[in-house]
């Protein structure tokens, strides 16, 4: 059995995501799961671990649209896609991510530990 290395809760969340690398733009990609610190993007298999990109997460409501923007780095690769770590997130986007995870979690009461750990310096802007 593989030991889980993640320290933050991931949730299933259906939305589209755009990724902009230096040489390529991926539009309307599907995600497998999302956390306040990262996302797993399905279908992208032609990148390399360590590459950085700009992420735009699309949120649509009944009367408005919201786009969260983050900078990320590929930290995991599988035959199904890539795992991204958000290394630069503005405070508004972090707040929205936190609420997305909270409201989509099976047990939101356990999420407080995700947000009380000290954030390494420079991780969020």
MIFI-809362 format. One line per 8 residues: their letters; for each residue x, y, z of N, C-alpha, C. Coordinates in Angstrom, 3 decimals, decimal comma, always signed. Layout:
N
a> X Y Z X Y Z X Y Z  ...
This chain:
125
xxxxxxxx> +0,841 -1,177 +0,000 +0,000 +0,000 +0,000 +0,891 +1,245 +0,000  +0,520 +2,235 -0,817 +1,275 +3,480 -0,910 +0,802 +4,427 +0,179  +1,745 +5,000 +0,912 +1,398 +5,952 +1,961 +1,038 +7,293 +1,337  -0,078 +7,862 +1,761 -0,537 +9,152 +1,267 +0,372 +10,254 +1,778  +0,944 +11,052 +0,874 +1,855 +12,126 +1,255 +1,149 +13,470 +1,409  -0,053 +13,581 +0,878 -0,762 +14,859 +0,917 -1,164 +15,207 +2,338  -1,061 +16,512 +2,652 -1,461 +16,967 +3,978 -2,703 +17,832 +3,923  -3,233 +18,085 +2,736 -4,443 +18,881 +2,618 -5,552 +18,056 +1,999
xxxxxxxx> -6,772 +18,398 +2,348 -7,936 +17,693 +1,850 -8,166 +18,035 +0,386  -8,428 +17,005 -0,408 -8,780 +17,188 -1,817 -10,247 +16,812 -1,988  -10,918 +17,547 -2,875 -12,332 +17,285 -3,126 -12,567 +17,149 -4,622  -13,609 +16,423 -4,953 -14,067 +16,347 -6,340 -14,797 +17,653 -6,631  -14,430 +18,293 -7,718 -15,057 +19,565 -8,072 -15,055 +19,677 -9,589  -16,223 +19,790 -10,176 -16,340 +19,798 -11,632 -16,352 +21,229 -12,162  -15,272 +21,571 -12,803 -15,145 +22,871 -13,457 -14,048 +22,731 -14,498  -13,847 +23,774 -15,282 -12,756 +23,706 -16,251 -11,596 +24,564 -15,779
xxxxxxxx> -10,441 +24,225 -16,302 -9,225 +24,913 -15,910 -8,400 +25,166 -17,170  -7,765 +26,323 -17,212 -6,858 +26,657 -18,312 -5,440 +26,703 -17,758  -4,489 +26,194 -18,532 -3,082 +26,201 -18,136 -2,263 +26,879 -19,220  -1,415 +27,795 -18,808 -0,552 +28,479 -19,765 +0,903 +28,220 -19,386  +1,570 +27,412 -20,207 +3,000 +27,186 -20,090 +3,699 +28,171 -21,024  +5,014 +28,262 -20,945 +5,746 +29,185 -21,820 +5,471 +28,925 -23,294  +5,295 +27,660 -23,662 +5,178 +27,311 -25,075 +3,811 +26,773 -25,499  +2,908 +26,553 -24,556 +1,633 +25,911 -24,888 +0,516 +26,421 -23,984
xxxxxxxx> -0,691 +26,501 -24,567 -1,882 +26,892 -23,808 -2,887 +25,742 -23,882  -3,333 +25,254 -22,732 -4,346 +24,203 -22,651 -5,627 +24,851 -22,134  -6,692 +24,709 -22,912 -7,941 +25,384 -22,569 -9,032 +24,372 -22,210  -9,835 +24,705 -21,213 -10,998 +23,912 -20,788 -10,638 +22,477 -20,423  -9,576 +22,319 -19,660 -9,165 +20,993 -19,192 -10,055 +20,563 -18,027  -10,191 +19,259 -17,864 -10,976 +18,716 -16,756 -10,055 +18,428 -15,584  -10,621 +18,571 -14,375 -9,840 +18,273 -13,183 -10,406 +17,044 -12,485  -9,513 +16,313 -11,822 -9,930 +15,151 -11,043 -10,286 +15,583 -9,629
xxxxxxxx> -9,389 +16,362 -8,998 -9,644 +16,847 -7,648 -8,900 +18,149 -7,410  -9,288 +18,811 -6,324 -8,803 +20,156 -6,033 -8,572 +20,304 -4,542  -7,530 +21,046 -4,171 -7,289 +21,409 -2,776 -6,861 +22,869 -2,756  -6,629 +23,399 -1,566 -6,170 +24,785 -1,477 -4,724 +24,921 -1,948  -4,020 +23,801 -2,070 -2,614 +23,858 -2,467 -2,323 +23,240 -3,825  -3,341 +22,696 -4,497 -3,062 +22,104 -5,782 -4,274 +21,503 -6,455  -4,012 +20,944 -7,644 -5,073 +20,373 -8,463 -4,472 +19,267 -9,319  -5,291 +18,251 -9,631 -4,872 +17,238 -10,584 -5,655 +17,467 -11,860
xxxxxxxx> -4,923 +17,682 -12,969 -5,522 +17,997 -14,262 -5,443 +16,763 -15,153  -6,584 +16,352 -15,674 -6,663 +15,166 -16,517 -6,277 +15,470 -17,961  -5,682 +14,474 -18,623 -5,458 +14,551 -20,053 -4,180 +15,202 -20,526  -3,396 +15,777 -19,647 -2,142 +16,393 -20,057 -1,016 +15,429 -19,710  -0,334 +14,944 -20,738 +0,704 +13,939 -20,512 +2,010 +14,280 -21,224  +2,077 +15,446 -21,846 +3,259 +15,801 -22,641 +4,122 +16,879 -21,986  +4,067 +16,977 -20,686 +4,846 +17,969 -19,936 +5,907 +17,260 -19,117  +6,721 +18,035 -18,396 +7,773 +17,472 -17,549 +7,598 +17,939 -16,115
xxxxxxxx> +7,959 +17,063 -15,197 +7,899 +17,426 -13,784 +8,790 +18,641 -13,534  +8,291 +19,567 -12,720 +9,032 +20,778 -12,399 +8,663 +21,966 -13,263  +7,999 +21,742 -14,395 +7,601 +22,864 -15,249 +6,577 +23,720 -14,525  +6,632 +25,013 -14,789 +5,711 +25,951 -14,163 +4,706 +26,471 -15,178  +3,536 +26,860 -14,671 +2,487 +27,382 -15,540 +1,614 +28,354 -14,762  +0,823 +29,102 -15,522 -0,213 +29,950 -14,942 -1,528 +29,187 -15,048  -2,294 +29,200 -13,975 -3,538 +28,443 -13,881 -4,700 +29,416 -13,783  -5,752 +29,154 -14,549 -6,997 +29,911 -14,425 -8,112 +28,909 -14,186
xxxxxxxx> -8,705 +28,979 -13,010 -9,803 +28,101 -12,625 -11,100 +28,857 -12,867  -11,984 +28,275 -13,667 -13,233 +28,929 -14,056 -14,359 +28,529 -13,103  -14,986 +29,496 -12,479 -16,139 +29,235 -11,614 -17,340 +29,956 -12,200  -18,407 +29,219 -12,452 -19,606 +29,812 -13,038 -20,768 +29,645 -12,088  -21,501 +30,726 -11,887 -22,698 +30,697 -11,064 -23,915 +30,996 -11,911  -25,044 +31,151 -11,257 -26,288 +31,414 -11,976 -26,254 +32,763 -12,679  -25,573 +33,725 -12,078 -25,597 +35,066 -12,664 -24,213 +35,682 -12,866  -23,149 +34,928 -12,594 -21,822 +35,519 -12,742 -20,768 +34,456 -12,990
xxxxxxxx> -19,601 +34,923 -13,414 -18,445 +34,056 -13,591 -17,290 +34,628 -12,799  -16,460 +33,738 -12,279 -15,300 +34,146 -11,508 -14,119 +33,319 -11,988  -12,981 +33,968 -12,155 -11,772 +33,264 -12,556 -10,727 +33,439 -11,470  -10,239 +32,306 -10,950 -9,170 +32,321 -9,962 -7,866 +32,089 -10,705  -6,862 +32,891 -10,385 -5,578 +32,772 -11,076 -4,488 +32,450 -10,061  -3,682 +31,439 -10,413 -2,588 +31,006 -9,568 -1,388 +30,663 -10,446  -0,221 +30,580 -9,823 +0,960 +30,052 -10,490 +1,242 +28,699 -9,862  +1,615 +27,742 -10,714 +1,762 +26,373 -10,236 +2,983 +25,699 -10,853
xxxxxxxx> +3,337 +24,578 -10,232 +4,464 +23,761 -10,682 +4,002 +22,307 -10,745  +4,426 +21,587 -11,776 +4,090 +20,161 -11,889 +4,906 +19,392 -10,852  +4,200 +18,700 -9,964 +4,872 +17,921 -8,922 +4,586 +16,430 -9,036  +3,645 +16,069 -9,911 +3,307 +14,656 -10,086 +2,830 +14,419 -11,510  +3,217 +13,295 -12,065 +2,792 +12,941 -13,419 +2,346 +11,486 -13,430  +1,241 +11,219 -14,114 +0,771 +9,856 -14,312 +0,365 +9,710 -15,774  -0,087 +8,532 -16,144 -0,558 +8,337 -17,513 -1,891 +9,029 -17,747  -2,542 +9,509 -16,660 -3,840 +10,182 -16,775 -3,757 +11,704 -16,758
xxxxxxxx> -2,631 +12,261 -16,294 -2,548 +13,717 -16,201 -1,418 +14,170 -15,299  -1,560 +15,421 -14,817 -0,511 +16,035 -14,005 -1,068 +16,594 -12,703  -0,251 +16,505 -11,658 -0,574 +17,108 -10,369 +0,178 +18,421 -10,254  -0,551 +19,487 -9,981 +0,043 +20,819 -9,862 +0,017 +21,291 -8,421  +1,094 +21,926 -7,993 +1,195 +22,563 -6,678 +1,116 +24,067 -6,890  +0,175 +24,727 -6,219 +0,047 +26,182 -6,320 +1,139 +26,825 -5,474  +2,090 +27,488 -6,098 +3,158 +28,122 -5,335 +2,973 +29,631 -5,216  +2,010 +30,170 -5,934 +1,720 +31,598 -5,815 +0,218 +31,798 -5,985
xxxxxxxx> -0,440 +32,226 -4,912 -1,893 +32,400 -4,895 -2,201 +33,702 -4,180  -3,021 +34,552 -4,814 -3,399 +35,787 -4,121 -4,434 +35,461 -3,045  -4,611 +36,367 -2,116 -5,473 +36,120 -0,958 -6,921 +35,851 -1,358  -7,457 +36,587 -2,333 -8,839 +36,360 -2,771 -9,009 +34,956 -3,353  -8,085 +34,539 -4,201 -8,177 +33,205 -4,795 -8,059 +32,131 -3,722  -7,162 +32,334 -2,754 -7,024 +31,371 -1,660 -8,330 +31,260 -0,878  -8,975 +32,388 -0,606 -10,248 +32,371 +0,124 -11,304 +31,589 -0,641  -11,387 +31,805 -1,957 -12,353 +31,061 -2,766 -12,027 +29,572 -2,778
xxxxxxxx> -10,747 +29,225 -2,911 -10,353 +27,815 -2,880 -10,742 +27,169 -1,557  -10,507 +27,885 -0,478 -10,832 +27,370 +0,851 -12,323 +27,056 +0,964  -13,169 +27,955 +0,462 -14,615 +27,731 +0,536 -15,065 +26,615 -0,395  -14,456 +26,490 -1,559 -14,780 +25,392 -2,471 -14,501 +24,058 -1,778  -13,322 +23,939 -1,184 -12,948 +22,695 -0,506 -13,877 +22,454 +0,681  -14,161 +23,475 +1,455 -15,028 +23,339 +2,635 -16,413 +22,824 +2,248  -17,030 +23,474 +1,261 -18,405 +23,123 +0,911 -18,522 +21,835 +0,096  -17,418 +21,319 -0,398 -17,449 +20,072 -1,161 -16,832 +18,904 -0,402
xxxxxxxx> -16,414 +19,139 +0,824 -15,790 +18,107 +1,634 -16,846 +17,207 +2,275  -16,488 +15,934 +2,414 -17,383 +15,002 +3,106 -17,430 +15,285 +4,600  -16,351 +15,836 +5,151 -16,296 +16,130 +6,582 -15,608 +17,480 +6,801  -16,338 +18,587 +6,613 -15,720 +19,910 +6,707 -15,148 +20,243 +8,083  -15,623 +19,584 +9,134 -15,099 +19,870 +10,476 -13,629 +19,495 +10,615  -13,156 +18,555 +9,803 -11,760 +18,151 +9,864 -10,842 +19,069 +9,071  -11,404 +20,017 +8,360 -10,595 +20,869 +7,488 -9,807 +21,935 +8,221  -10,187 +22,270 +9,435 -9,479 +23,338 +10,152 -7,982 +23,095 +10,230
xxxxxxxx> -7,574 +21,832 +10,338 -6,142 +21,555 +10,419 -5,421 +21,917 +9,129  -6,119 +21,915 +7,986 -5,506 +22,328 +6,724 -5,134 +23,809 +6,733  -5,872 +24,591 +7,489 -5,696 +26,038 +7,438 -4,966 +26,604 +8,647  -4,661 +25,761 +9,624 -3,969 +26,260 +10,800 -2,480 +25,977 +10,762  -2,036 +25,133 +9,822 -0,605 +24,884 +9,678 +0,066 +26,151 +9,174  +1,264 +26,445 +9,652 +1,949 +27,623 +9,147 +2,237 +27,482 +7,651  +2,057 +28,560 +6,932 +2,339 +28,588 +5,497 +3,799 +28,983 +5,313  +4,586 +28,175 +4,572 +5,986 +28,536 +4,357 +6,095 +29,909 +3,703
xxxxx> +7,092 +30,649 +4,121 +7,302 +32,010 +3,614 +7,426 +31,985 +2,100  +6,708 +32,899 +1,441 +6,766 +33,018 -0,009 +5,810 +32,099 -0,726  +5,077 +31,237 +0,005 +4,189 +30,295 -0,658 +2,966 +30,991 -1,220  +2,400 +31,938 -0,488 +1,240 +32,676 -0,950 +1,580 +34,151 -0,989  +1,010 +34,834 -1,976 +1,275 +36,277 -2,091 +0,054 +37,066 -1,711
